């Protein structure tokens, strides 16, 4: 089995020189000046003749909270919670069959154990 090279014999990796970085930046910049006729042909004459879109300020659009969407969502959530509480109260008086009671008890024990394990 051959020996592994020691760290002393490994050559240090040097960062690229300024000249190499400048050359890479210049090559990328020159690539941005290229003409792409395929892209020019992709725009239809109707699209070229269309007026430029109107630019609207963003401030008023961001300032509006959504015209009551938060209140509506809150009201819907509260109504759903109340309906679930009513359904739960209606079912509270009904006793499930013994097998269902055992499944519920087993599931409750597992959930309690999982909660205890997570809180540790």
Backbone as CSV, one residue per row, in Angstrom:
resi,resn,N_x,N_y,N_z,CA_x,CA_y,CA_z,C_x,C_y,C_z
1,UNK,0.842,-1.161,0.000,0.000,0.000,0.000,0.894,1.233,0.000
2,UNK,0.538,2.212,-0.850,1.354,3.422,-0.956,1.116,4.368,0.190
3,UNK,2.054,5.238,0.359,1.937,6.208,1.436,1.143,7.407,0.957
4,UNK,0.402,7.973,1.853,-0.337,9.190,1.551,0.618,10.374,1.587
5,UNK,0.393,11.355,0.726,1.298,12.514,0.760,1.103,13.294,2.059
6,UNK,2.183,13.830,2.547,2.097,14.610,3.784,1.591,16.007,3.462
7,UNK,1.122,16.692,4.478,0.624,18.051,4.285,1.746,19.006,3.929
8,UNK,2.958,18.677,4.331,4.091,19.542,4.014,4.404,19.545,2.533
9,UNK,4.160,18.402,1.866,4.497,18.327,0.449,3.390,18.904,-0.433
10,UNK,2.201,19.158,0.135,1.096,19.699,-0.655,1.340,21.183,-0.921
11,UNK,1.048,21.590,-2.135,1.240,22.992,-2.492,0.029,23.783,-2.028
12,UNK,0.277,24.964,-1.546,-0.804,25.825,-1.089,-1.588,26.329,-2.293
13,UNK,-2.888,26.398,-2.150,-3.733,26.914,-3.221,-3.762,28.428,-3.098
14,UNK,-3.366,29.078,-4.178,-3.313,30.531,-4.157,-4.586,31.088,-4.769
15,UNK,-5.068,32.200,-4.258,-6.245,32.816,-4.867,-5.877,33.346,-6.248
16,UNK,-6.865,33.515,-7.135,-6.551,34.013,-8.474,-5.980,35.427,-8.406
17,UNK,-5.121,35.712,-9.358,-4.481,37.023,-9.376,-5.459,38.088,-9.862
18,UNK,-5.096,39.332,-9.686,-5.951,40.437,-10.140,-6.116,40.411,-11.654
19,UNK,-5.060,40.029,-12.351,-5.119,39.991,-13.803,-6.128,38.930,-14.260
20,UNK,-6.152,37.772,-13.590,-7.092,36.720,-13.953,-8.523,37.164,-13.673
21,UNK,-8.737,37.822,-12.541,-10.072,38.319,-12.225,-10.517,39.383,-13.214
22,UNK,-9.614,40.293,-13.572,-9.947,41.339,-14.535,-10.272,40.734,-15.900
23,UNK,-9.541,39.714,-16.298,-9.804,39.051,-17.580,-11.166,38.380,-17.573
24,UNK,-11.523,37.734,-16.470,-12.820,37.070,-16.376,-13.954,38.082,-16.425
25,UNK,-13.802,39.194,-15.726,-14.838,40.238,-15.739,-14.973,40.830,-17.137
26,UNK,-13.863,41.076,-17.814,-13.911,41.639,-19.167,-14.582,40.670,-20.133
27,UNK,-14.300,39.385,-20.004,-14.927,38.401,-20.901,-16.429,38.353,-20.675
28,UNK,-16.856,38.406,-19.437,-18.291,38.406,-19.142,-18.961,39.682,-19.637
29,UNK,-18.287,40.813,-19.476,-18.858,42.082,-19.927,-18.990,42.108,-21.443
30,UNK,-17.997,41.590,-22.150,-18.073,41.561,-23.614,-19.159,40.607,-24.090
31,UNK,-19.392,39.544,-23.356,-20.464,38.619,-23.708,-21.828,39.273,-23.606
32,UNK,-21.969,40.255,-22.728,-23.233,40.972,-22.588,-23.510,41.899,-23.750
33,UNK,-22.511,42.207,-24.550,-22.697,43.115,-25.689,-23.108,42.371,-26.962
34,UNK,-23.224,41.083,-26.902,-23.516,40.291,-28.095,-24.942,40.539,-28.580
35,UNK,-25.160,40.329,-29.876,-26.478,40.447,-30.485,-27.128,39.065,-30.517
36,UNK,-28.419,39.003,-30.234,-29.157,37.750,-30.248,-30.349,37.894,-31.184
37,UNK,-30.164,37.644,-32.486,-31.255,37.842,-33.435,-32.446,36.921,-33.173
38,UNK,-32.206,35.749,-32.595,-33.328,34.858,-32.304,-34.293,35.513,-31.325
39,UNK,-33.746,36.239,-30.367,-34.597,36.922,-29.397,-35.319,38.104,-30.033
40,UNK,-34.649,38.795,-30.930,-35.293,39.927,-31.602,-36.467,39.455,-32.451
41,UNK,-36.329,38.304,-33.098,-37.419,37.781,-33.930,-38.559,37.217,-33.095
42,UNK,-38.325,36.944,-31.813,-39.357,36.362,-30.968,-40.448,37.375,-30.613
43,UNK,-40.162,38.668,-30.727,-41.149,39.707,-30.412,-41.956,39.990,-31.675
44,UNK,-43.267,39.847,-31.565,-44.137,40.052,-32.726,-44.215,41.534,-33.087
45,UNK,-44.554,41.840,-34.347,-44.707,43.251,-34.749,-45.801,43.960,-33.942
46,UNK,-46.876,43.229,-33.564,-47.934,43.849,-32.764,-47.400,44.254,-31.391
47,UNK,-46.561,43.397,-30.813,-45.994,43.716,-29.507,-45.044,44.898,-29.596
48,UNK,-44.312,44.981,-30.696,-43.399,46.115,-30.873,-44.175,47.417,-31.036
49,UNK,-45.350,47.360,-31.703,-46.144,48.564,-31.966,-46.989,48.969,-30.754
50,UNK,-47.143,48.082,-29.778,-47.986,48.376,-28.618,-47.363,49.488,-27.778
51,UNK,-48.217,50.286,-27.126,-47.666,51.351,-26.275,-46.985,50.747,-25.040
52,UNK,-46.077,51.508,-24.501,-45.361,51.048,-23.298,-46.339,50.965,-22.131
53,UNK,-46.165,50.012,-21.245,-47.069,49.902,-20.094,-46.923,51.104,-19.165
54,UNK,-48.018,51.444,-18.496,-48.003,52.550,-17.548,-47.356,52.083,-16.254
55,UNK,-46.475,52.878,-15.736,-45.792,52.529,-14.498,-46.501,53.233,-13.353
56,UNK,-46.947,52.470,-12.378,-47.671,53.001,-11.224,-46.744,53.043,-10.015
57,UNK,-46.926,54.011,-9.143,-46.123,54.009,-7.908,-46.527,52.837,-7.023
58,UNK,-45.582,52.256,-6.376,-45.819,51.061,-5.582,-46.334,51.375,-4.184
59,UNK,-46.059,52.558,-3.677,-46.428,52.935,-2.317,-47.893,52.738,-1.982
60,UNK,-48.841,53.284,-2.756,-50.251,53.104,-2.415,-50.696,51.643,-2.450
61,UNK,-50.122,50.854,-3.332,-50.506,49.446,-3.404,-50.033,48.674,-2.184
62,UNK,-48.876,49.010,-1.686,-48.330,48.319,-0.526,-49.016,48.791,0.754
63,UNK,-49.438,50.053,0.787,-50.036,50.621,1.993,-51.400,50.022,2.302
64,UNK,-52.142,49.580,1.283,-53.464,49.007,1.521,-53.320,47.629,2.160
65,UNK,-53.998,47.376,3.281,-53.836,46.093,3.961,-54.568,44.943,3.298
66,UNK,-55.274,45.175,2.221,-55.980,44.085,1.551,-57.479,44.248,1.665
67,UNK,-57.919,45.450,1.984,-59.337,45.797,2.020,-60.139,44.824,2.880
68,UNK,-59.697,44.602,4.099,-60.467,43.805,5.039,-60.255,42.306,4.942
69,UNK,-59.254,41.859,4.212,-59.031,40.424,4.081,-58.658,39.796,5.421
70,UNK,-57.881,40.508,6.231,-57.464,39.949,7.518,-58.673,39.774,8.437
71,UNK,-59.560,40.771,8.445,-60.751,40.675,9.294,-61.653,39.541,8.833
72,UNK,-61.819,39.403,7.526,-62.655,38.331,6.990,-62.085,36.969,7.351
73,UNK,-60.770,36.811,7.189,-60.130,35.531,7.514,-60.273,35.234,9.002
74,UNK,-60.110,36.257,9.848,-60.260,36.053,11.288,-61.679,35.624,11.628
75,UNK,-62.673,36.314,11.033,-64.072,35.971,11.305,-64.396,34.552,10.848
76,UNK,-63.887,34.161,9.669,-64.125,32.804,9.175,-63.486,31.769,10.098
77,UNK,-62.290,32.049,10.565,-61.598,31.114,11.456,-62.326,30.983,12.787
78,UNK,-62.786,32.112,13.329,-63.525,32.056,14.592,-64.839,31.301,14.429
79,UNK,-65.519,31.501,13.297,-66.772,30.786,13.054,-66.521,29.286,12.922
80,UNK,-65.441,28.921,12.255,-65.111,27.499,12.110,-64.757,26.881,13.459
81,UNK,-64.019,27.627,14.276,-63.661,27.124,15.607,-64.918,26.920,16.451
82,UNK,-65.857,27.857,16.372,-67.100,27.724,17.134,-67.899,26.509,16.662
83,UNK,-67.926,26.285,15.338,-68.639,25.118,14.810,-67.984,23.822,15.279
84,UNK,-66.656,23.794,15.319,-65.953,22.605,15.801,-66.205,22.372,17.288
85,UNK,-66.256,23.457,18.065,-66.571,23.303,19.491,-67.983,22.746,19.685
86,UNK,-68.933,23.240,18.885,-70.311,22.751,18.994,-70.389,21.273,18.620
87,UNK,-69.681,20.888,17.556,-69.676,19.480,17.156,-69.028,18.621,18.234
88,UNK,-67.967,19.126,18.844,-67.295,18.385,19.903,-68.212,18.210,21.112
89,UNK,-68.929,19.278,21.455,-69.854,19.188,22.591,-70.973,18.197,22.306
90,UNK,-71.435,18.148,21.059,-72.502,17.205,20.696,-72.005,15.765,20.776
91,UNK,-70.746,15.553,20.430,-70.195,14.195,20.454,-69.709,13.786,21.836
92,UNK,-69.549,14.734,22.738,-68.982,14.425,24.058,-69.858,13.464,24.845
93,UNK,-71.160,13.536,24.668,-72.046,12.660,25.420,-72.126,11.250,24.867
94,UNK,-71.626,11.038,23.665,-71.723,9.711,23.044,-70.487,8.893,23.396
95,UNK,-70.714,7.676,23.827,-69.603,6.788,24.173,-69.334,5.856,22.994
96,UNK,-68.088,5.821,22.486,-67.778,4.900,21.395,-67.730,3.458,21.903
97,UNK,-67.700,2.528,20.978,-67.625,1.119,21.364,-66.293,0.846,22.076
98,UNK,-66.177,-0.244,22.797,-64.959,-0.519,23.595,-63.680,-0.577,22.762
99,UNK,-63.750,-1.119,21.543,-62.529,-1.175,20.709,-62.081,0.230,20.336
100,UNK,-63.035,1.085,20.008,-62.689,2.466,19.675,-62.112,3.181,20.891
101,UNK,-62.670,2.934,22.065,-62.137,3.540,23.282,-60.695,3.120,23.513
102,UNK,-60.390,1.846,23.263,-59.023,1.356,23.443,-58.073,2.000,22.437
103,UNK,-58.506,2.131,21.167,-57.672,2.792,20.154,-57.409,4.242,20.533
104,UNK,-58.440,4.916,21.038,-58.279,6.313,21.443,-57.307,6.406,22.612
105,UNK,-57.444,5.528,23.576,-56.556,5.538,24.741,-55.115,5.252,24.327
106,UNK,-54.910,4.300,23.404,-53.561,3.966,22.943,-52.946,5.148,22.210
107,UNK,-53.727,5.767,21.360,-53.230,6.934,20.615,-52.887,8.072,21.573
108,UNK,-53.705,8.264,22.608,-53.449,9.306,23.600,-52.141,9.010,24.333
109,UNK,-51.910,7.739,24.694,-50.664,7.377,25.383,-49.454,7.656,24.492
110,UNK,-49.561,7.301,23.197,-48.433,7.558,22.280,-48.160,9.047,22.130
111,UNK,-49.231,9.842,22.012,-49.035,11.284,21.873,-48.410,11.903,23.110
112,UNK,-48.819,11.457,24.284,-48.231,11.953,25.524,-46.753,11.581,25.585
113,UNK,-46.413,10.339,25.189,-45.009,9.917,25.198,-44.184,10.730,24.195
114,UNK,-44.762,10.979,23.001,-44.031,11.775,22.006,-43.816,13.201,22.505
115,UNK,-44.818,13.784,23.126,-44.693,15.141,23.657,-43.610,15.182,24.724
116,UNK,-43.578,14.173,25.601,-42.572,14.120,26.659,-41.180,14.002,26.059
117,UNK,-41.042,13.184,25.003,-39.732,13.003,24.375,-39.275,14.302,23.706
118,UNK,-40.195,15.048,23.129,-39.826,16.302,22.476,-39.458,17.390,23.462
119,UNK,-40.048,17.366,24.634,-39.779,18.421,25.615,-38.491,18.184,26.391
120,UNK,-37.899,17.028,26.240,-36.643,16.742,26.971,-35.470,17.424,26.347
